[in-house]
Amino acid sequence: MSPELSQAALALGLEFVADISYNPRTNQYRIDLVEPYRSELPKTQNFLTVDVQEFTVDKLLTLFEQKVVAVYGDKYEAAKQVLVRAKESVRTAPDPSETPFDK
């Protein structure tokens, strides 16, 4: 069973899609992601699945936004917080010229 040729062709043309395969056991399509998403995301999140009945390019775009962009957004926020804490610790650190090591 294959998705509509036009939808599959459009999906394969998307920048983030590496391959599309069908799982008859679950009646879902598995959309493998390209690098860097494939290696940067956990193995349980480096692909998308969509039910055969719901397979459209718009659905893939929505899934990519919900599953992949959201992870990178969380990573960005976490990195941003680390940066803020690091900047704060640099501002509140004692002046190196006043440390006991210089005496």
C-alpha positions as CSV (number, residue, x, y, z in Angstrom):
1,M,0.0,0.0,0.0
2,S,1.5,3.4,-1.0
3,P,0.4,6.9,-0.3
4,E,-0.9,8.9,-3.2
5,L,1.9,9.4,-5.6
6,S,1.7,13.2,-5.6
7,Q,1.7,13.3,-1.7
8,A,4.6,10.9,-1.6
9,A,6.6,12.7,-4.2
10,L,6.0,16.0,-2.4
11,A,6.9,14.4,0.9
12,L,10.2,13.0,-0.5
13,G,11.0,16.4,-1.7
14,L,10.9,17.9,1.7
15,E,14.3,18.9,3.1
16,F,13.9,16.9,6.3
17,V,12.6,13.6,4.7
18,A,15.2,10.9,4.0
19,D,12.9,8.0,3.3
20,I,9.3,6.8,3.6
21,S,8.4,3.2,4.4
22,Y,5.2,1.4,5.2
23,N,4.6,-0.8,8.3
24,P,1.7,-3.2,7.5
25,R,1.5,-4.3,11.2
26,T,0.6,-0.8,12.4
27,N,-0.8,0.5,9.1
28,Q,1.5,3.5,9.4
29,Y,4.1,5.2,7.3
30,R,7.5,5.8,8.9
31,I,9.3,8.9,7.8
32,D,13.0,8.7,8.4
33,L,14.7,12.1,9.0
34,V,17.9,13.4,7.3
35,E,21.0,14.5,9.2
36,P,21.5,16.2,11.5
37,Y,18.1,15.3,13.0
38,R,18.7,11.5,12.6
39,S,21.8,11.5,14.8
40,E,21.0,14.4,17.1
41,L,17.6,13.2,18.3
42,P,17.1,10.2,20.5
43,K,16.6,7.0,18.5
44,T,12.9,7.0,19.6
45,Q,12.4,10.5,18.1
46,N,14.6,10.5,15.0
47,F,11.6,9.5,12.7
48,L,8.0,10.4,12.3
49,T,5.0,8.0,12.0
50,V,1.7,8.8,10.5
51,D,-1.4,6.7,10.0
52,V,-2.1,5.8,6.3
53,Q,-5.4,7.5,6.4
54,E,-3.9,10.8,7.6
55,F,-0.9,10.8,5.3
56,T,-0.5,14.3,3.7
57,V,2.4,16.7,3.3
58,D,0.6,19.1,5.7
59,K,0.4,16.4,8.3
60,L,4.2,15.7,7.9
61,L,4.9,19.4,8.3
62,T,2.8,19.6,11.4
63,L,4.5,16.5,12.9
64,F,7.9,17.9,12.1
65,E,7.0,21.1,13.9
66,Q,5.5,19.3,16.9
67,K,8.2,16.6,17.3
68,V,11.4,18.0,16.0
69,V,11.2,21.8,16.1
70,A,9.8,21.5,19.7
71,V,12.9,19.4,20.8
72,Y,15.3,22.0,19.3
73,G,13.2,24.8,20.9
74,D,13.6,23.1,24.3
75,K,17.3,22.6,23.7
76,Y,17.6,26.3,22.7
77,E,15.8,27.4,25.9
78,A,18.0,25.2,28.1
79,A,21.2,26.5,26.4
80,K,19.9,30.0,26.8
81,Q,19.4,29.5,30.5
82,V,22.9,28.1,30.8
83,L,24.3,31.1,29.1
84,V,22.4,33.5,31.4
85,R,23.7,31.6,34.5
86,A,27.2,31.7,33.1
87,K,27.1,35.4,32.4
88,E,25.7,36.0,35.9
89,S,28.4,33.9,37.5
90,V,31.1,35.9,35.6
91,R,29.6,39.2,36.8
92,T,29.4,38.1,40.4
93,A,32.8,36.4,40.5
94,P,35.5,38.1,42.6
95,D,38.0,40.1,40.7
96,P,41.0,37.8,39.9
97,S,43.4,40.5,41.0
98,E,42.0,40.4,44.5
99,T,42.4,36.6,45.0
100,P,44.7,35.2,47.7
101,F,46.7,33.5,45.0
102,D,48.2,36.8,44.0
103,K,49.6,37.6,47.4
